[in-house]
Amino acid sequence: MNVFWGFEYDTEFYKIGDEIDVVFHNGTHYSGTLEDLRVYDGEIVVNGCAFSLYEIDKVIHLN
């Protein structure tokens, strides 16, 4: 059995290790590898930087 730790956004599933581009409400973006999910804090970690899910407009797969 394969188990993936990840999240679903806009009918797309993102898992740890995926290359993603995070676009924020102010139009800026940050690209990198999804490293962690902090469920209780409402954050994702990309390349060591934690981002609040409330500040994110959309997430895009790069790979």
C-alpha positions as CSV (number, residue, x, y, z in Angstrom):
1,M,0.0,0.0,0.0
2,N,1.3,3.5,-0.9
3,V,0.6,6.3,1.4
4,F,1.1,10.0,0.5
5,W,1.1,13.0,2.8
6,G,-0.3,16.0,1.0
7,F,-3.2,18.2,0.3
8,E,-5.9,18.8,-2.3
9,Y,-6.4,22.2,-3.9
10,D,-8.8,23.0,-6.7
11,T,-9.2,19.3,-7.6
12,E,-5.4,18.8,-7.8
13,F,-3.5,16.7,-5.2
14,Y,-0.1,18.0,-4.0
15,K,2.3,15.7,-2.1
16,I,5.5,16.1,-0.2
17,G,8.4,16.3,-2.8
18,D,6.3,18.0,-5.5
19,E,7.7,21.0,-7.3
20,I,5.2,23.8,-6.9
21,D,4.7,27.5,-7.5
22,V,2.7,29.3,-4.8
23,V,0.9,32.4,-5.9
24,F,-0.2,34.9,-3.2
25,H,-3.1,37.3,-3.1
26,N,-0.8,40.3,-3.7
27,G,0.4,38.8,-7.0
28,T,3.9,37.6,-5.9
29,H,4.9,34.0,-6.1
30,Y,7.4,31.6,-4.7
31,S,8.6,28.3,-6.4
32,G,10.2,25.3,-4.8
33,T,9.7,21.8,-3.3
34,L,6.8,21.1,-1.0
35,E,8.6,19.9,2.2
36,D,6.0,19.8,4.9
37,L,2.4,20.5,5.9
38,R,1.6,22.1,9.3
39,V,-2.0,21.2,9.6
40,Y,-2.7,22.7,13.0
41,D,-0.9,26.0,12.0
42,G,-2.6,26.1,8.6
43,E,0.8,26.3,6.8
44,I,2.8,24.7,4.0
45,V,6.6,24.6,3.9
46,V,8.3,25.2,0.6
47,N,12.1,25.2,0.5
48,G,12.2,25.7,4.3
49,C,9.9,28.7,4.2
50,A,6.5,28.4,5.9
51,F,3.5,30.1,4.3
52,S,0.0,30.5,5.7
53,L,-2.7,28.9,3.6
54,Y,-4.8,32.1,4.2
55,E,-2.3,34.2,2.2
56,I,-2.2,31.8,-0.8
57,D,-4.3,32.5,-3.9
58,K,-3.4,29.4,-5.8
59,V,-0.8,26.6,-6.1
60,I,0.5,25.3,-9.4
61,H,2.4,22.0,-10.2
62,L,5.7,22.6,-11.9
63,N,6.6,19.0,-12.6
